Amino acid sequence: MPRPYVLLSAAMSLDGAIDDTSSSRLMLSDAADLDRVDAERAGVDAIMIGAGTLRRDDPRLVLRDRSRGADPVKVVLSGSGELDPSARFFTVGDAPRLVYTSRPERAMAGLGGSATVVDAGDPIDLDRVLTDLSARGVARLMVEGGAQVHRLMIDAGVVDELQLVVAPLVVGDSAAPRFGGTATGGPVGAVAHRLDLHLVEARPMGDLALLVYRAG
């Protein structure tokens, strides 16, 4: 079945953390990297996050530079369907909003008409999600997290490109979420597997480093 080109985008510390366990978001990117990510957003059809990222970070998922064009479609994966309709994901910008969930009735009751709700199966069937996105005209999908959504894509073998920024910071907290999360359906400490991706770029950006991997 057809599916979008999947681009994973993340920033992490030297010890692999994408956030810490404090009540505020850990900023790993600088202004130049945020501008780079904004340009990447302008080149995709949709941006996907998980419900945990929506709740914790309350992202807008809109372009910072309005001259770059229209905002991509916003996509969120939610097993429970329990989402806050006042979150900026639903209230900021004019782009369509898609909620893929295992509990569509609950999501529709809570969100009203603020998003299109799609039954994604229980547990969420990633093939169904990607096929539906393709049918809606999404040819290029940017996945911005969190850790479990990234891991879902990795385990499914659908990652076409990975853009990973590494910051000179050590979080040092074993409870902090890490890039790649935990293997879906597998135990913590499951055997590692090598992704079928090749390094095509390694670029310093001030104190940060950008690593770009692509399939093929």
Backbone as ProteinMPNN parsed JSONL, in Angstrom:
{"seq_chain_A": "MPRPYVLLSAAMSLDGAIDDTSSSRLMLSDAADLDRVDAERAGVDAIMIGAGTLRRDDPRLVLRDRSRGADPVKVVLSGSGELDPSARFFTVGDAPRLVYTSRPERAMAGLGGSATVVDAGDPIDLDRVLTDLSARGVARLMVEGGAQVHRLMIDAGVVDELQLVVAPLVVGDSAAPRFGGTATGGPVGAVAHRLDLHLVEARPMGDLALLVYRAG", "coords_chain_A": {"N_chain_A": [[0.841, -1.198, 0.0], [0.438, 2.313, -0.675], [2.4, 4.824, 0.982], [3.368, 7.734, 2.921], [6.54, 9.472, 2.492], [8.697, 9.195, 5.163], [10.01, 11.258, 7.544], [11.986, 11.467, 10.31], [12.486, 13.67, 12.974], [14.546, 14.998, 15.444], [16.0, 16.215, 18.524], [18.694, 15.691, 20.713], [20.429, 15.028, 23.836], [23.918, 14.483, 24.74], [23.84, 12.068, 26.079], [21.644, 10.88, 24.988], [19.084, 11.781, 25.76], [15.917, 13.264, 25.138], [14.498, 15.024, 26.521], [14.075, 16.277, 29.902], [13.128, 15.405, 33.279], [11.849, 17.451, 34.518], [9.358, 20.026, 35.185], [9.284, 21.804, 33.129], [9.943, 22.295, 29.619], [12.855, 20.916, 28.17], [15.201, 22.709, 26.457], [16.921, 21.909, 23.668], [17.693, 22.685, 21.173], [19.041, 25.502, 19.358], [18.506, 28.943, 18.244], [19.221, 29.001, 15.52], [18.963, 26.317, 14.776], [16.243, 25.899, 15.237], [15.226, 27.524, 13.231], [16.123, 26.11, 11.01], [14.641, 23.725, 11.315], [12.118, 24.802, 10.965], [12.217, 25.467, 8.247], [12.365, 22.886, 7.211], [9.866, 21.938, 8.003], [8.283, 23.477, 6.33], [8.605, 22.171, 3.973], [7.178, 19.81, 4.019], [4.147, 17.794, 3.963], [2.66, 17.144, 6.174], [2.813, 17.14, 9.79], [3.613, 15.043, 12.446], [2.87, 14.131, 15.81], [2.942, 12.551, 19.07], [0.379, 11.882, 21.559], [1.387, 12.297, 24.111], [3.444, 14.174, 23.748], [1.896, 16.291, 22.851], [0.435, 16.887, 25.168], [2.452, 17.493, 27.058], [4.214, 19.438, 25.901], [2.57, 21.218, 24.561], [2.546, 22.049, 21.74], [2.417, 24.316, 18.903], [2.747, 23.697, 16.232], [2.986, 25.146, 13.812], [4.243, 27.137, 11.074], [7.014, 29.196, 11.766], [8.086, 31.217, 10.225], [6.181, 33.001, 8.235], [6.396, 33.554, 5.583], [7.181, 31.313, 4.305], [5.141, 29.766, 3.373], [2.091, 27.79, 3.42], [0.836, 26.288, 6.459], [1.712, 22.938, 7.383], [-0.417, 19.985, 7.474], [-1.679, 18.994, 10.641], [-0.991, 16.269, 12.769], [-1.904, 13.882, 15.182], [-1.22, 11.081, 17.256], [-3.138, 9.056, 19.341], [-3.769, 6.814, 21.808], [-5.736, 6.673, 23.83], [-7.586, 8.658, 23.192], [-8.152, 10.825, 24.723], [-7.963, 14.061, 24.737], [-7.089, 17.502, 25.023], [-9.194, 20.006, 24.017], [-8.505, 22.667, 24.113], [-5.835, 22.866, 23.691], [-2.962, 24.165, 21.979], [-2.419, 22.937, 19.585], [-4.941, 22.462, 18.509], [-6.091, 24.984, 18.415], [-4.533, 26.982, 17.27], [-3.649, 28.393, 14.191], [-4.588, 27.53, 10.751], [-4.455, 25.106, 9.497], [-5.54, 21.804, 8.519], [-6.495, 19.348, 11.005], [-5.693, 16.202, 12.215], [-6.692, 13.406, 14.058], [-5.599, 10.376, 15.032], [-6.743, 7.544, 16.518], [-7.369, 4.995, 19.026], [-9.722, 5.154, 20.311], [-12.112, 6.436, 18.981], [-14.745, 7.408, 19.423], [-14.639, 8.578, 21.954], [-12.733, 10.578, 21.485], [-14.034, 12.172, 19.539], [-16.225, 13.065, 21.01], [-14.968, 14.655, 22.911], [-13.557, 16.56, 21.43], [-15.247, 17.755, 19.628], [-15.86, 19.588, 16.734], [-13.244, 20.287, 16.182], [-11.246, 18.833, 15.024], [-10.477, 16.263, 12.619], [-11.359, 13.039, 13.279], [-10.005, 9.821, 13.271], [-10.434, 6.359, 13.182], [-7.945, 4.335, 14.317], [-7.49, 1.74, 14.942], [-6.961, -0.806, 17.503], [-4.42, -2.157, 19.209], [-3.002, 1.005, 18.007], [-2.796, 0.951, 14.549], [-0.196, 1.274, 12.554], [0.241, 0.972, 9.81], [-2.325, 1.342, 8.811], [-2.722, 4.017, 9.533], [-0.695, 5.377, 8.033], [-1.412, 4.684, 5.428], [-3.922, 5.894, 5.269], [-3.178, 8.584, 5.554], [-1.704, 8.912, 3.203], [-3.772, 8.604, 1.334], [-5.088, 10.951, 1.811], [-3.538, 12.79, 0.591], [-1.041, 13.267, 1.664], [2.211, 13.266, 1.032], [4.712, 13.56, 2.092], [5.856, 13.163, 5.28], [6.578, 14.527, 8.399], [7.898, 13.498, 11.403], [7.808, 14.431, 14.635], [7.973, 13.46, 17.175], [6.749, 12.166, 20.376], [9.272, 10.132, 22.022], [8.188, 7.504, 21.942], [6.578, 7.501, 19.686], [8.474, 7.921, 17.716], [9.867, 5.495, 18.079], [7.884, 3.69, 17.347], [7.731, 4.151, 14.594], [10.338, 3.41, 13.881], [10.434, 0.667, 14.632], [8.574, -0.32, 12.855], [9.87, -0.121, 10.502], [9.681, 1.986, 8.657], [11.06, 4.31, 8.331], [12.377, 6.759, 6.358], [14.125, 8.829, 6.41], [16.286, 10.338, 8.768], [16.77, 13.045, 10.837], [18.895, 14.185, 13.093], [19.748, 16.088, 15.811], [22.438, 16.809, 17.912], [23.143, 17.901, 21.12], [25.539, 19.61, 23.232], [25.229, 18.503, 25.987], [24.627, 16.858, 29.033], [22.152, 14.976, 30.417], [21.828, 13.045, 32.424], [19.91, 11.577, 33.854], [18.284, 8.696, 34.495], [15.597, 8.325, 34.193], [14.759, 10.069, 32.294], [13.174, 10.756, 29.145], [14.247, 9.105, 26.194], [15.719, 9.248, 22.91], [14.149, 7.191, 20.604], [12.9, 5.661, 22.532], [11.229, 2.882, 24.101], [11.262, -0.442, 22.911], [8.483, -1.316, 20.946], [6.042, -3.285, 22.33], [7.998, -4.861, 23.395], [10.478, -5.886, 25.859], [12.152, -3.719, 28.245], [15.519, -3.077, 27.511], [15.69, -4.732, 25.34], [17.129, -6.527, 22.562], [19.325, -4.681, 20.532], [18.848, -3.299, 17.239], [20.154, -2.694, 14.009], [19.484, 0.145, 12.065], [18.381, 0.431, 8.704], [19.772, 2.632, 7.442], [21.756, 5.278, 6.068], [24.508, 7.379, 6.708], [24.431, 10.593, 5.482], [25.063, 13.178, 5.862], [26.957, 15.185, 8.068], [27.021, 17.801, 10.096], [28.418, 20.628, 11.663], [26.765, 22.965, 13.757], [27.215, 25.688, 15.152], [27.464, 25.07, 18.523], [26.12, 22.741, 18.27], [25.48, 19.557, 16.612], [24.465, 18.316, 13.521], [23.13, 15.393, 12.3], [22.387, 13.54, 9.475], [20.585, 10.921, 8.204], [19.732, 8.59, 5.663], [17.561, 6.271, 3.974], [18.349, 3.562, 1.709]], "CA_chain_A": [[0.0, 0.0, 0.0], [1.228, 3.55, -0.684], [2.548, 5.531, 2.251], [4.208, 8.92, 2.771], [7.953, 9.506, 2.861], [8.701, 9.464, 6.602], [11.184, 11.952, 8.058], [12.03, 11.629, 11.757], [13.262, 14.837, 13.388], [14.698, 15.019, 16.897], [17.208, 16.77, 19.136], [18.973, 14.928, 21.923], [21.652, 15.323, 24.573], [24.995, 13.527, 24.484], [23.454, 10.766, 26.611], [20.463, 10.376, 24.299], [17.812, 12.278, 26.276], [15.228, 14.271, 24.338], [13.894, 15.925, 27.502], [14.385, 15.837, 31.256], [11.921, 15.069, 34.036], [11.329, 18.64, 35.19], [8.033, 20.451, 34.727], [9.434, 22.651, 31.948], [10.564, 21.635, 28.488], [14.299, 21.083, 28.033], [15.532, 23.231, 25.135], [18.159, 21.344, 23.151], [18.007, 23.39, 19.935], [19.218, 26.949, 19.442], [17.681, 29.69, 17.292], [19.553, 28.598, 14.15], [18.379, 25.002, 14.513], [14.794, 26.07, 15.147], [14.955, 28.052, 11.9], [16.32, 24.986, 10.088], [13.48, 22.85, 11.443], [10.995, 25.515, 10.352], [12.352, 25.288, 6.798], [11.996, 21.499, 6.921], [8.413, 21.868, 8.129], [7.669, 24.093, 5.148], [8.749, 21.271, 2.84], [6.416, 18.578, 4.19], [2.695, 17.937, 3.876], [2.054, 16.948, 7.497], [3.69, 16.938, 10.94], [2.995, 14.119, 13.401], [3.371, 13.984, 17.174], [2.136, 11.699, 19.922], [-0.458, 12.589, 22.532], [2.218, 12.71, 25.232], [4.099, 15.423, 23.364], [0.866, 17.33, 22.821], [0.083, 17.276, 26.538], [3.594, 18.033, 27.8], [4.827, 20.615, 25.286], [1.544, 22.094, 23.995], [3.11, 22.687, 20.542], [1.5, 24.911, 17.929], [2.984, 23.022, 14.95], [2.792, 26.054, 12.683], [5.489, 27.725, 10.612], [7.406, 30.447, 12.41], [8.271, 32.183, 9.143], [4.958, 32.911, 7.443], [6.706, 33.699, 4.158], [7.537, 30.001, 3.756], [3.975, 29.125, 2.79], [1.001, 27.341, 4.285], [1.192, 25.322, 7.495], [1.387, 21.54, 7.09], [-1.463, 19.321, 8.237], [-1.252, 18.552, 11.974], [-1.411, 14.898, 13.033], [-1.558, 13.368, 16.506], [-1.606, 9.711, 17.583], [-3.6, 8.967, 20.731], [-4.445, 5.562, 22.111], [-6.899, 6.868, 24.698], [-8.541, 9.62, 22.649], [-8.382, 11.889, 25.697], [-7.171, 15.203, 24.3], [-7.63, 18.784, 25.474], [-9.527, 20.829, 22.853], [-7.931, 24.007, 24.247], [-4.412, 22.805, 23.36], [-2.642, 25.01, 20.822], [-2.527, 22.075, 18.408], [-6.295, 22.584, 17.969], [-6.609, 26.355, 18.41], [-3.644, 27.909, 16.563], [-3.436, 28.095, 12.78], [-5.735, 27.141, 9.932], [-4.216, 23.827, 8.838], [-6.369, 20.691, 8.992], [-5.99, 18.598, 12.146], [-6.111, 14.806, 12.168], [-6.455, 12.634, 15.271], [-5.695, 8.933, 14.843], [-6.928, 7.065, 17.876], [-8.042, 3.727, 19.279], [-11.007, 5.47, 20.947], [-12.643, 7.559, 18.194], [-15.958, 7.999, 20.013], [-14.199, 9.444, 23.058], [-12.066, 11.749, 20.908], [-15.035, 13.03, 18.895], [-17.028, 13.696, 22.058], [-14.175, 15.666, 23.599], [-13.006, 17.588, 20.551], [-16.252, 18.394, 18.79], [-15.463, 19.713, 15.339], [-11.932, 20.935, 16.073], [-10.318, 17.964, 14.308], [-11.021, 15.056, 12.001], [-10.975, 11.886, 14.086], [-9.933, 8.607, 12.464], [-10.223, 5.12, 13.921], [-6.641, 3.796, 13.936], [-7.364, 0.386, 15.449], [-6.544, -0.97, 18.891], [-3.62, -0.925, 19.314], [-2.911, 1.806, 16.792], [-2.238, 0.25, 13.392], [0.569, 2.288, 11.836], [-0.01, 0.816, 8.368], [-3.615, 1.993, 8.535], [-2.52, 5.459, 9.649], [0.095, 5.876, 6.908], [-2.213, 4.522, 4.214], [-4.949, 6.937, 5.286], [-2.52, 9.857, 5.278], [-1.402, 8.937, 1.774], [-5.032, 8.825, 0.624], [-5.457, 12.353, 2.025], [-2.616, 13.639, -0.153], [0.219, 13.489, 2.384], [3.309, 12.547, 0.386], [5.913, 13.704, 2.915], [5.427, 13.273, 6.673], [7.632, 14.805, 9.366], [7.514, 12.98, 12.714], [8.581, 15.203, 15.603], [8.04, 12.82, 18.495], [7.918, 11.924, 21.198], [10.138, 8.972, 21.925], [7.469, 6.288, 21.592], [6.143, 7.601, 18.29], [9.679, 7.64, 16.934], [10.156, 4.062, 18.145], [6.85, 3.019, 16.553], [8.168, 4.242, 13.205], [11.567, 2.635, 13.736], [10.121, -0.756, 14.686], [7.802, -0.676, 11.663], [10.749, -0.089, 9.341], [9.16, 2.922, 7.659], [11.823, 5.557, 8.382], [13.117, 7.045, 5.128], [15.158, 9.826, 6.707], [16.409, 10.749, 10.167], [17.55, 14.252, 11.097], [19.14, 14.127, 14.525], [20.634, 17.132, 16.327], [23.053, 16.434, 19.189], [23.536, 19.084, 21.888], [26.6, 19.334, 24.204], [24.564, 18.521, 27.28], [24.382, 15.548, 29.633], [21.012, 15.056, 31.325], [22.231, 12.249, 33.571], [18.754, 11.077, 34.606], [17.853, 7.465, 33.826], [14.158, 8.384, 33.958], [14.479, 11.013, 31.209], [12.855, 10.09, 27.875], [15.377, 9.047, 25.274], [15.394, 9.043, 21.516], [13.884, 5.792, 20.305], [12.02, 5.096, 23.534], [11.306, 1.456, 24.383], [10.746, -1.263, 21.812], [7.045, -1.523, 21.021], [5.687, -4.66, 22.623], [9.17, -5.607, 23.842], [10.951, -5.52, 27.19], [13.266, -2.789, 28.366], [16.758, -3.811, 27.329], [15.59, -5.645, 24.209], [18.309, -6.534, 21.707], [19.357, -3.573, 19.577], [18.942, -3.654, 15.831], [20.713, -1.623, 13.199], [18.561, 0.684, 11.073], [18.863, 0.405, 7.321], [19.952, 4.034, 7.089], [23.149, 5.61, 5.79], [24.863, 8.763, 7.019], [24.66, 11.383, 4.272], [25.539, 14.511, 6.236], [27.31, 15.476, 9.462], [27.323, 19.226, 9.973], [28.407, 21.421, 12.893], [25.928, 24.172, 13.774], [27.618, 26.274, 16.422], [27.817, 24.015, 19.47], [25.308, 21.564, 17.958], [25.863, 18.76, 15.45], [23.355, 17.753, 12.787], [23.391, 14.137, 11.614], [21.293, 13.194, 8.576], [20.642, 9.554, 7.692], [18.672, 8.271, 4.711], [17.471, 4.88, 3.519], [18.774, 3.317, 0.325]], "C_chain_A": [[0.875, 1.247, 0.0], [1.27, 4.177, 0.7], [3.413, 6.755, 2.009], [5.688, 8.599, 2.995], [8.006, 9.956, 4.317], [10.049, 10.033, 7.029], [11.058, 12.08, 9.569], [12.953, 12.794, 12.093], [13.326, 14.866, 14.905], [15.976, 15.735, 17.287], [17.435, 16.026, 20.433], [20.272, 15.394, 22.572], [22.723, 14.293, 24.213], [24.674, 12.143, 25.036], [22.085, 10.321, 26.117], [19.124, 10.875, 24.775], [17.215, 13.329, 25.341], [14.485, 15.268, 25.222], [14.413, 15.498, 28.872], [13.078, 15.554, 31.983], [11.368, 16.25, 34.82], [9.981, 19.03, 34.591], [8.097, 21.333, 33.484], [10.179, 21.909, 30.849], [12.066, 21.931, 28.441], [14.603, 21.531, 26.606], [16.895, 22.718, 24.711], [18.608, 22.038, 21.869], [18.24, 24.865, 20.213], [18.391, 27.627, 18.347], [17.947, 29.257, 15.85], [18.946, 27.244, 13.816], [16.863, 25.08, 14.41], [14.404, 26.626, 13.776], [15.124, 26.954, 10.845], [15.117, 24.051, 10.107], [12.252, 23.497, 10.797], [11.028, 25.374, 8.836], [11.999, 23.865, 6.389], [10.484, 21.324, 7.009], [7.718, 22.414, 6.884], [7.72, 23.177, 3.94], [8.004, 19.961, 2.972], [4.923, 18.871, 4.091], [2.015, 17.825, 5.231], [3.139, 16.753, 8.539], [2.945, 16.08, 11.955], [3.689, 14.185, 14.754], [2.494, 12.962, 17.887], [1.363, 12.514, 20.935], [0.356, 13.048, 23.734], [2.931, 14.014, 24.963], [3.101, 16.566, 23.341], [0.564, 17.822, 24.234], [1.241, 17.987, 27.245], [4.074, 19.361, 27.232], [3.827, 21.631, 24.755], [2.049, 22.807, 22.735], [2.037, 23.269, 19.628], [1.557, 24.18, 16.598], [2.581, 23.891, 13.761], [4.151, 26.622, 12.285], [5.767, 29.026, 11.353], [7.525, 31.558, 11.374], [7.108, 32.051, 8.175], [5.226, 33.028, 5.951], [7.005, 32.356, 3.498], [6.336, 29.245, 3.2], [2.954, 28.717, 3.829], [1.503, 26.324, 5.305], [0.865, 23.903, 7.037], [0.196, 21.059, 7.92], [-0.894, 18.872, 9.584], [-1.833, 17.165, 12.253], [-0.993, 14.507, 14.442], [-2.046, 11.929, 16.63], [-1.986, 9.659, 19.051], [-4.316, 7.646, 20.943], [-5.752, 5.787, 22.842], [-7.976, 7.76, 24.098], [-8.852, 10.761, 23.595], [-7.441, 13.048, 25.398], [-7.881, 16.493, 24.684], [-7.924, 19.672, 24.255], [-8.975, 22.247, 22.929], [-6.434, 24.016, 23.947], [-4.153, 23.584, 22.076], [-2.631, 24.222, 19.515], [-3.87, 22.289, 17.716], [-6.742, 24.035, 17.77], [-5.769, 27.342, 17.605], [-3.475, 27.457, 15.116], [-4.684, 27.586, 12.084], [-5.569, 25.78, 9.258], [-5.181, 22.763, 9.356], [-5.684, 19.935, 10.122], [-6.569, 17.188, 12.097], [-5.739, 14.12, 13.472], [-6.661, 11.163, 14.938], [-5.69, 8.287, 16.22], [-7.593, 5.699, 17.918], [-9.42, 3.933, 19.9], [-11.667, 6.646, 20.22], [-13.887, 8.204, 18.799], [-15.597, 8.973, 21.128], [-13.564, 10.721, 22.513], [-13.075, 12.704, 20.29], [-15.89, 13.751, 19.929], [-16.271, 14.825, 22.728], [-13.756, 16.826, 22.724], [-14.057, 18.313, 19.718], [-15.791, 18.423, 17.352], [-14.087, 20.302, 15.139], [-10.904, 20.084, 15.341], [-11.094, 16.85, 13.629], [-10.482, 13.86, 12.762], [-11.066, 10.627, 13.239], [-9.669, 7.414, 13.367], [-8.936, 4.467, 13.423], [-6.441, 2.367, 14.403], [-6.872, 0.36, 16.885], [-5.744, -2.269, 19.018], [-3.534, -0.209, 17.977], [-2.162, 1.03, 15.713], [-1.52, 1.28, 12.514], [0.366, 2.182, 10.333], [-1.312, 1.501, 7.979], [-3.474, 3.505, 8.56], [-1.801, 6.008, 8.422], [-0.664, 5.752, 5.591], [-3.289, 5.596, 4.127], [-4.349, 8.307, 4.996], [-2.197, 9.986, 3.791], [-2.657, 9.222, 0.958], [-5.518, 10.263, 0.756], [-4.47, 13.32, 1.371], [-1.313, 13.95, 0.551], [1.296, 12.622, 1.742], [4.581, 12.563, 1.223], [5.479, 14.028, 4.342], [6.644, 13.492, 7.564], [7.143, 14.368, 10.74], [8.41, 13.625, 13.76], [8.549, 14.622, 17.018], [6.695, 12.65, 19.146], [8.609, 10.592, 20.957], [9.394, 7.726, 21.46], [6.944, 6.321, 20.161], [7.321, 7.365, 17.359], [9.954, 6.143, 16.907], [9.136, 3.253, 17.343], [7.239, 3.009, 15.082], [9.404, 3.382, 12.949], [11.262, 1.144, 13.692], [9.356, -1.225, 13.451], [8.651, -0.655, 10.399], [10.314, 0.867, 8.251], [9.928, 4.244, 7.627], [12.648, 5.704, 7.106], [14.268, 8.011, 5.377], [15.105, 10.157, 8.19], [17.287, 11.977, 10.237], [17.671, 14.384, 12.613], [20.153, 15.197, 14.92], [21.132, 16.708, 17.704], [23.574, 17.697, 19.864], [24.589, 18.703, 22.926], [26.085, 19.446, 25.636], [24.397, 17.083, 27.754], [23.256, 15.696, 30.64], [21.277, 14.236, 32.582], [21.102, 11.722, 34.432], [18.217, 9.857, 33.866], [16.363, 7.463, 33.518], [13.79, 9.326, 32.811], [14.138, 10.256, 29.928], [14.019, 10.183, 26.906], [14.915, 8.782, 23.858], [15.242, 7.546, 21.245], [13.014, 5.107, 21.323], [12.298, 3.631, 23.81], [10.688, 0.688, 23.236], [9.264, -1.531, 21.998], [6.745, -2.998, 21.238], [6.847, -5.477, 23.158], [9.63, -5.124, 25.202], [12.005, -4.444, 27.143], [14.562, -3.589, 28.263], [16.702, -4.814, 26.203], [16.816, -5.488, 23.312], [18.217, -5.419, 20.675], [19.356, -4.106, 18.148], [19.396, -2.435, 15.042], [19.693, -1.166, 12.161], [19.205, 0.642, 9.694], [18.938, 1.832, 6.79], [21.441, 4.313, 6.922], [23.388, 7.086, 6.079], [25.177, 9.509, 5.721], [25.16, 12.784, 4.592], [25.853, 14.551, 7.721], [27.826, 16.906, 9.488], [27.331, 19.909, 11.33], [27.52, 22.646, 12.721], [26.182, 24.858, 15.111], [28.081, 25.172, 17.353], [27.046, 22.721, 19.216], [25.911, 20.804, 16.781], [24.606, 18.179, 14.826], [23.812, 16.502, 12.045], [22.169, 13.806, 10.757], [21.549, 11.801, 8.014], [19.494, 9.353, 6.717], [18.709, 6.793, 4.353], [17.992, 4.776, 2.088], [20.225, 3.611, 0.083]], "O_chain_A": [[1.945, 1.247, 0.609], [0.322, 4.081, 1.48], [4.121, 6.82, 1.004], [6.035, 7.589, 3.607], [7.427, 10.983, 4.67], [11.087, 9.384, 6.896], [10.133, 12.725, 10.062], [14.06, 12.896, 11.564], [12.301, 14.773, 15.58], [16.911, 15.849, 16.494], [16.49, 15.755, 21.174], [21.097, 16.061, 21.947], [22.46, 13.348, 23.47], [25.178, 11.145, 24.522], [21.437, 9.484, 26.745], [18.097, 10.442, 24.251], [17.932, 14.181, 24.816], [13.912, 16.239, 24.729], [15.104, 14.487, 28.994], [12.026, 15.474, 31.349], [10.515, 16.074, 35.69], [9.527, 18.436, 33.613], [7.071, 21.584, 32.852], [10.958, 20.997, 31.126], [12.487, 23.069, 28.651], [14.298, 20.816, 25.652], [17.909, 23.054, 25.324], [19.787, 21.982, 21.518], [17.71, 25.417, 21.177], [17.662, 26.96, 17.612], [17.019, 29.155, 15.048], [18.467, 27.038, 12.701], [16.263, 24.396, 13.581], [13.374, 26.244, 13.221], [14.347, 26.885, 9.892], [14.628, 23.634, 9.058], [11.446, 22.817, 10.161], [9.987, 25.183, 8.207], [11.398, 23.655, 5.335], [9.888, 20.637, 6.18], [6.7, 21.883, 6.442], [6.97, 23.37, 2.983], [8.167, 19.076, 2.133], [4.491, 20.023, 4.129], [0.918, 18.349, 5.422], [4.232, 16.272, 8.24], [1.792, 16.355, 12.286], [4.913, 14.281, 14.843], [1.446, 12.56, 17.383], [1.649, 13.692, 21.149], [0.05, 14.085, 24.321], [3.019, 14.871, 25.843], [3.415, 17.68, 23.76], [0.451, 19.025, 24.469], [1.027, 18.972, 27.951], [4.315, 20.307, 27.982], [4.187, 22.785, 24.52], [1.99, 24.034, 22.66], [0.906, 22.786, 19.584], [0.544, 24.053, 15.91], [1.922, 23.429, 12.83], [5.097, 26.59, 13.072], [4.873, 29.85, 11.545], [7.116, 32.694, 11.615], [7.051, 31.106, 7.388], [4.384, 32.647, 5.138], [7.075, 32.267, 2.272], [6.507, 28.179, 2.61], [2.943, 29.217, 4.954], [2.464, 25.595, 5.056], [-0.15, 23.686, 6.374], [-0.147, 21.658, 8.939], [0.249, 18.42, 9.654], [-3.013, 16.915, 12.007], [0.138, 14.767, 14.853], [-3.138, 11.59, 16.173], [-1.254, 10.153, 19.907], [-5.351, 7.388, 20.328], [-6.764, 5.167, 22.517], [-9.15, 7.638, 24.449], [-9.722, 11.584, 23.308], [-6.266, 13.017, 25.764], [-9.109, 16.569, 24.674], [-6.999, 20.052, 23.536], [-8.97, 22.961, 21.927], [-5.821, 25.083, 23.949], [-5.012, 23.657, 21.197], [-2.817, 24.802, 18.445], [-3.943, 22.298, 16.487], [-7.687, 24.283, 17.021], [-6.244, 28.432, 17.287], [-3.193, 26.289, 14.848], [-5.688, 27.257, 12.716], [-6.456, 25.346, 8.522], [-5.596, 22.817, 10.514], [-4.457, 19.882, 10.195], [-7.778, 17.004, 11.957], [-4.606, 14.237, 13.94], [-7.77, 10.75, 14.6], [-4.749, 8.462, 16.994], [-8.284, 5.294, 16.982], [-10.2, 2.987, 20.004], [-11.771, 7.736, 20.782], [-14.064, 9.418, 18.698], [-16.174, 10.055, 21.233], [-13.823, 11.814, 23.016], [-12.986, 13.915, 20.491], [-16.24, 14.917, 19.745], [-16.863, 15.846, 23.078], [-13.611, 17.95, 23.204], [-13.78, 19.376, 19.162], [-15.377, 17.4, 16.806], [-13.774, 20.774, 14.046], [-9.802, 20.557, 15.061], [-12.221, 16.533, 14.011], [-9.268, 13.691, 12.874], [-12.072, 10.388, 12.571], [-8.782, 7.457, 14.219], [-8.838, 4.088, 12.255], [-5.342, 1.827, 14.278], [-6.423, 1.374, 17.418], [-6.314, -3.357, 18.943], [-3.939, -0.744, 16.945], [-1.06, 0.526, 15.929], [-2.163, 2.062, 11.816], [0.322, 3.203, 9.647], [-1.39, 2.16, 6.943], [-4.037, 4.2, 7.714], [-2.244, 6.994, 7.832], [-0.564, 6.628, 4.733], [-3.544, 6.145, 3.055], [-4.945, 9.105, 4.273], [-2.396, 11.044, 3.195], [-2.614, 9.993, -0.001], [-6.274, 10.743, -0.088], [-4.557, 14.53, 1.575], [-0.552, 14.803, 0.095], [1.294, 11.4, 1.889], [5.431, 11.684, 1.083], [4.819, 15.038, 4.586], [7.618, 12.742, 7.497], [6.09, 14.815, 11.195], [9.62, 13.4, 13.777], [9.052, 15.244, 17.954], [5.65, 12.944, 18.565], [8.55, 10.011, 19.873], [9.927, 6.963, 20.655], [6.874, 5.286, 19.498], [7.189, 6.693, 16.336], [10.24, 5.579, 15.851], [9.487, 2.245, 16.729], [7.099, 1.993, 14.401], [9.499, 2.709, 11.923], [11.765, 0.431, 12.824], [9.471, -2.381, 13.044], [8.212, -1.115, 9.346], [10.537, 0.613, 7.067], [9.498, 5.194, 6.972], [13.509, 4.874, 6.813], [15.261, 8.012, 4.649], [14.032, 10.247, 8.788], [18.419, 11.965, 9.756], [16.697, 14.655, 13.315], [21.279, 15.21, 14.423], [20.345, 16.297, 18.557], [24.338, 18.463, 19.277], [24.55, 17.592, 23.454], [26.452, 20.352, 26.385], [24.066, 16.197, 26.966], [23.378, 16.448, 31.607], [20.981, 14.687, 33.689], [21.303, 11.447, 35.615], [17.747, 9.974, 32.734], [15.907, 6.688, 32.676], [12.63, 9.375, 32.402], [14.744, 9.221, 29.647], [14.689, 11.211, 26.813], [13.868, 8.177, 23.628], [16.1, 6.745, 21.613], [12.433, 4.064, 21.025], [13.443, 3.184, 23.764], [9.694, 1.124, 22.654], [8.832, -1.926, 23.081], [7.137, -3.85, 20.441], [6.698, -6.682, 23.361], [9.213, -4.057, 25.653], [12.678, -4.267, 26.127], [14.684, -4.658, 28.862], [17.578, -5.673, 26.106], [17.46, -4.44, 23.307], [17.186, -5.23, 20.029], [19.805, -5.221, 17.887], [19.06, -1.297, 15.372], [19.105, -1.989, 11.46], [20.417, 0.8, 9.55], [18.265, 2.192, 5.824], [22.28, 3.668, 7.551], [22.568, 7.936, 5.733], [26.063, 9.117, 4.962], [25.627, 13.499, 3.705], [25.104, 14.013, 8.536], [28.908, 17.201, 8.98], [26.364, 19.794, 12.082], [27.524, 23.285, 11.669], [25.456, 24.638, 16.081], [28.993, 24.417, 17.016], [27.294, 21.713, 19.877], [26.743, 21.335, 16.046], [23.77, 17.61, 15.529], [24.76, 16.544, 11.261], [21.044, 13.793, 11.257], [22.597, 11.537, 7.425], [18.403, 9.886, 6.921], [19.756, 6.149, 4.421], [18.064, 5.766, 1.36], [20.71, 3.447, -1.036]]}, "name": "protein", "num_of_chains": 1, "seq": "MPRPYVLLSAAMSLDGAIDDTSSSRLMLSDAADLDRVDAERAGVDAIMIGAGTLRRDDPRLVLRDRSRGADPVKVVLSGSGELDPSARFFTVGDAPRLVYTSRPERAMAGLGGSATVVDAGDPIDLDRVLTDLSARGVARLMVEGGAQVHRLMIDAGVVDELQLVVAPLVVGDSAAPRFGGTATGGPVGAVAHRLDLHLVEARPMGDLALLVYRAG"}
